Amino acid sequence: MRANAANTSGLALNVGFLLNENIGHKSLFTVDEAAPSLDPELQLSRLAGSVQLTRTPQGLYAAGRLHAGHTAECVRCLAPVPVTLEADIAELYSLASSADADTEFTISDSALLDLAPLVRELLVLDKPAHPLCRAECKGLCAQCGTNLNEAACTCSAETLDPRLAPLSRLKTKED
């Protein structure tokens, strides 16, 4: 992969040679990074895949698929859950000097195309909303915090929220 040494993510591609090619010319870039730093809140173990850049009249069209390893937390028991995030790339990068550049993503005047903002956005959107360590996860005890997958707790199951205590007295008067 051709990359700019100043970019810590390694996703800044020097595409000057491709901008000098005819419309329709394609070039394939492979990505394989051990621990890319795209966002402090998005810790990735590996980012791999490929991106094909095609020369268009407006700039370069990027198409490809990247996948990354990520560790999420189970929403019930807070155990680490390994997940694979995927980024399906299909974006037009316009030339920065182009007057009709109406896209969000541009190629700098120094012929660098930085995939990092797009890849970060796609990977964040692919994060699972409610990751589970397993479907039958029992979670944590709400009172003592014991992981119910590993041990049973001794908490009373009949504890009542103090805010609901007046309602419980109403119920006992009717009985």
BELPE-V721400 format. One record per backbone hydrogen bond with DSSP energy under -1.0 kcal/mol. NH is the residue of the N-H (numbers start at 1). CO is the residue of the C=O. Records with the same first field share a line. If there is no record, write none. Layout:
BEGIN
NH=CO + CO
END
This chain:
BEGIN
4=12
7=4
13=113
15=111
19=15
21=18
24=55
25=22
27=53
29=51
31=49
33=47
42=39
45=69
47=33
48=67
49=31
50=65
51=29
52=63
53=27
54=61
55=25
56=59
60=93
61=54
62=91
63=52
64=89
65=50
66=87
67=48
68=85
69=46
70=83
72=81
74=79
75=131
78=74
81=72
83=70
85=68
87=66
89=64
91=62
93=60
94=105
95=58
96=107
98=95
101=98
102=100
107=94
108=112
111=108
113=13
115=11
119=115
120=116
121=117
122=118
123=119
124=120
125=121
126=122
137=134
141=146
145=141
148=139
150=147
151=147
164=161
168=164
169=165
170=166
171=167
172=168
173=169
174=170
175=171
END
